[in-house]
Amino acid sequence: MRPDLMVVAGMVPRGSRVLDLGCGEGDLLEELIVARGCRGQGVEVSDEAFHACVARGIAVVQADIDEGLDFDDHAFDVVVLSQTLQAVRRPAPVLREVMRVGRVGIVSFPNFGHWRLRLALGARGRMPVSRTLPYRWYETPNIHLCTIRDFEDLAGAEGLRVGGRRLLGEDGRAAPAWAERRPNLLAAGAVYLLTR
Amino acid sequence: MGVSVGRVETQRAVLFTADRPLALDSGAVLAPVEVAYETYGRLDADRSNAIVVCHALTGDAHAAGHHGDPAKRGWWDSIIGPGRPLDTDRFFVVCSNLLGGCQGTTGPSSTDPATGRPYGLRFPLMTISDLVRVHRALIAHLGIERPLAAVGGSLGGMQALQWALDAPGELESAVVICASSRLSAQNIAFSAVAREAIMGDPDFHGGDYYEHGVRPDRGLATARMLAHITYLSEESMRRKFGRRLQDRETPRFGFDVDFQVESYLRHQGASFLRRFDANSYLYLTRVMDYFDAFADPVATARALEGTSTRFLVVSFDSDWRFDTAHSREIVRTLTTHGAPVTFREVASPFGHDSFLLDIPDYHRTVGTFLQHVHSTPAGVP
């Protein structure tokens, strides 16, 4: 499993009812169900990832999360939006939907303020390609990149409280403690626990 | 994909008798109740590989294989057989004719033991739970405690859903295809017109046409023609018929069959008469009208909270009889109560009838889902 997903999994309470938006092939959900006693439900738009989930027995609804979520208010304890926010067409409404159907939201994204990306754009004048953002500009699924500061502004504007934050290094693992000094410059990504 | 199950025979069992009658939701009791059913594949030693197929409005027990003429296959032959999604090399598939039907199971055309005459409209009104009671009696009769799945499209999907609600945890899984948890006003309106056509036929005789030696054929054929329109999509009709005329170049300027689509509908109506009873049509459409699976929120919560039954819900994007919104409603309620749900809308140009067709993406979804349910005990993903 991707190391950043282990960080996300670590923030999900045991035994909770979890919705994973953009669940891919269900790696995170399988970890949560098998190792953490959660009840898991996925949403995934891609046909192949959908079939992969079905083949391994992950409950998955095929849907485009940009079109809103067909779930009742607070139907889930935790809604995970992992490395997906930057790929949706309308991040703010998606974030609102996350907080509508879940009591708690866990959102992770790559930090476009990371020094390596700033260097690529600022010094070299090139759209950055890195381990966390491995696509060239014309083939990237990421259309709404933001920095840690940008995201915190959005969360604040949406009236959300940050209940916890883990910074991620370039390898996707939890970043070393010194990154906390200048997160927007030193972290390659972040995972937020959001509450209302 | 795969081959057919080959030659099969319909079997019969008397599941309820005068000493042990069937108690219906309406309060009425019914006995005897005989059920026609077919089975395909072999039941495992531990009886854990049974899949119950629930048929739609006008289906019957003959779901797969043939009765002697290999060209005439059961109504769901495309999905049942060795190597097919309902893989008879792995699964023991059971399909029975519905209570209230007319193809071997007790229904309004059966003899009422109290009078010695066909029931007609004296047959009791039924609910989907009543249909499920009979399915459960049949699987008990076959020595099966926990079916791997109940699978059905349209009215069949409603039975699979109701089964999961009536007997929480009894099913390993429920596969609910192009169905609804409750009909819309538009759905009920179509049923109402169909019933008007039947009951307004001069040969209906208050449902006692059996004794008059006639049948309300015009009404029943009209009902079928109307229903058939709702089973196809606009696009599939355009592809199939367009505005082409039947056997001619120019219009006849009359009210006889002139367009190909008219001829097709007339054929559908006529061939339906050979296999279906008008009273059964009235009763089974009424069962659907009254269906409201999640009407009681307390019962729904009790049935679904912590259930071990896994759900697969499938809709088709061109189905306007029970469009995707109906399936989404089912998914929403199931997920609200924490039940694990797999759902997708499959692309198909063929409308409601898509569930009967060999659409690879649809078959792959059902087949993969059932394979996984079969390979893992409950609660393990």
Chai-1 contact restraints between the chains, C-beta under 6 A:
chainA,res_idxA,chainB,res_idxB,connection_type,confidence,min_distance_angstrom,max_distance_angstrom,comment,restraint_id
A,R17,B,G338,contact,1.0,0.0,6.0,A-B,restraint_1
A,E30,B,P381,contact,1.0,0.0,6.0,A-B,restraint_2
A,I33,B,P381,contact,1.0,0.0,6.0,A-B,restraint_3
A,R39,B,G338,contact,1.0,0.0,6.0,A-B,restraint_4
A,V54,B,T342,contact,1.0,0.0,6.0,A-B,restraint_5
A,V54,B,T368,contact,1.0,0.0,6.0,A-B,restraint_6
A,V54,B,F369,contact,1.0,0.0,6.0,A-B,restraint_7
A,A55,B,T368,contact,1.0,0.0,6.0,A-B,restraint_8
A,G57,B,H372,contact,1.0,0.0,6.0,A-B,restraint_9
A,G57,B,T376,contact,1.0,0.0,6.0,A-B,restraint_10
A,G57,B,P381,contact,1.0,0.0,6.0,A-B,restraint_11
A,I58,B,P381,contact,1.0,0.0,6.0,A-B,restraint_12
A,A59,B,P340,contact,1.0,0.0,6.0,A-B,restraint_13
A,A59,B,V341,contact,1.0,0.0,6.0,A-B,restraint_14
A,A59,B,T342,contact,1.0,0.0,6.0,A-B,restraint_15
A,V60,B,T342,contact,1.0,0.0,6.0,A-B,restraint_16
A,V61,B,F343,contact,1.0,0.0,6.0,A-B,restraint_17
A,Q62,B,R344,contact,1.0,0.0,6.0,A-B,restraint_18
A,D70,B,R328,contact,1.0,0.0,6.0,A-B,restraint_19
A,D70,B,R332,contact,1.0,0.0,6.0,A-B,restraint_20
A,F71,B,T335,contact,1.0,0.0,6.0,A-B,restraint_21
A,D72,B,T336,contact,1.0,0.0,6.0,A-B,restraint_22
A,A75,B,T335,contact,1.0,0.0,6.0,A-B,restraint_23
A,A75,B,T336,contact,1.0,0.0,6.0,A-B,restraint_24
